[in-house]
């Protein structure tokens, strides 16, 4: 879970916590984030993506228990809009990012390259916040006009990690 804790780009003291199996108290996963917002785990369970809203970017970090050369890093840097909000991932590992004030969902491939953008129609709101993939559709919440958009996609949602 993310805890923005009033952080911003000049005071990056937001944190991300996790709850290990069989434990009753949250443990710190990573701190020092400028307003952590959306969070999702890659389909293989090896990477945790965090939307760092106040710096308009996505951070990728190795999941708990992962070993190897990967370290927390900037996975993708956006231009425009206020910042990334909700995140979702498809079965191929593509990351879907709802972008507040941009009026679009950006899709980033598993290697951190832009796959493309899905731009909402003219006249729709730009306050994209939450996002979910289900049964061949992408559902996007637009918070300024209180809209929910359902968009057909050619990808399947990733299995919810830990619930297989």
N, C-alpha and C positions, 0 to 999 in steps of 0.2 A: 504494500500500500504506500501511497505517496503522502507526504506531509509538507505542504508548502510553508507553513508556519510564518506567514507574512514576509517571506523572502522576496527578493527582487534582484535585478542584475547588479546593483551596487552592494547588496547584502545577501550573498548566496548561502543561506543557512538552512535551506530546505533539506529534507531527508526522505529516504526510502527504507521501509521496514519489511520484514518477512516473519512469518510464524512457522517455525520448523515443526514437523510432525511430532506429536506427543509432548509438546512444550506449551505452557500456558502464557508465556510472556513474549511480546514482540522483540525481535533482535534487529539491530541496525544493519542494513545491507550496504548503504552508501549515504554519505552526507555531503554538504558543501555544494548543493545544487540550487541554481537560481529559479525558484518556483517550479519544483517537480509537479507534473500534472498527470497525463496519461501514462499507463504502464502496461506492458504485455511481454510474454515470454515466447521465444521462437518455437516453432513446431517441434524441434528436436530437444527442447528443454535446456539448451546450452547457453543461450544469450537472453539477457533481460534488456528490453528497450524502455527508456524513460524519456518522456517529452519534457525538455527543459524550456518551459514556456517563456521565461523572462530573457532567455538568450536566443530564442527562435531556432532551436536545434534539437536533435535527438541524440541522446547518449546511449551507448551500448556497453554493457558490462557482462563479464562471464557470470553465469548463474552459480549459486553456492555449490561447491563440490567439484566445479570444473577446473581442470588443470591445463596447462599449455601456455603458449606465448601470448594469448589474448589478455589485454588489460582494459579497464574502462577507458573509453575514448569517444570523441565526437564522431558519431556515425553519419550524420547528415546535418548540414547548415542550410537553413532556409533564408530567402530574401522576401521581404514584404509580409503583410499581415502582422498580427500581434505576436502570435506564437502558436506552436503545436499544442493541441488539446488531447482529445481521445485518440487511442491507438487500437488497431486490430491487425491480425496477421492471417494470411491465407496458408493453405496446406503446402505451398511451394516456398514459403518463407518470405514472401513479399509483405512489406509493412505498409499499412494504410493509415494515413495521418489526417485527422480532421484539423483544419487550420482556421483558427479564430480570426475574423476580419478579412480573410482572404477569399471566402466564398468557394472554397474548393477542398477536395480531398487529394492529397499528394500520395503517390505510390512509389515506394523506394524498394529496389530489389535487395536480395540478401547480401550483396556485396557493397551496398551503400550508394548505388547509382540510381538516378531518377528513372523510373519506369514510365511516368507520365502523371497527368493531373486529370481529375474529373471535376469540371467546373459546373456549379449549379446554374440553372437558367437565369437569364436577366430578370430582375425583379424579385428574385428570391433573396432571402436574408444572407448575411455574410458571417453570422455568429455560429459557425460550425463547432460543435463541442464534442458530443459523444458519437461513437461509431461502433457498429457490430456487423459481422458477417454471418449470414445464416441461410442455408438452403439455396445457394446460388444468387443471393441478394446481399447488397450492402445497405444497411440502415444508418442514416445520418440524422442526428438531432441538430436543428438550427435554433439557437436560443433567443435571438432577437425578435423573430416573428413567430416563435413557438410552432415551428414546422418540423415534421419528420419526413424525410425523403427515403424512398425505397427505390434502389437502382439495381437493375439486373447486371450481374458481373459474370465473367467466364471462368471464375476461379471458385474453389471450394474453401470454406473456412477451415482453419487448422483445428484439430481436436483440442479441446480445452486441456492444457497441460495438467497432469496430475489426476485427471478424471477418466483416463482411458480404461 
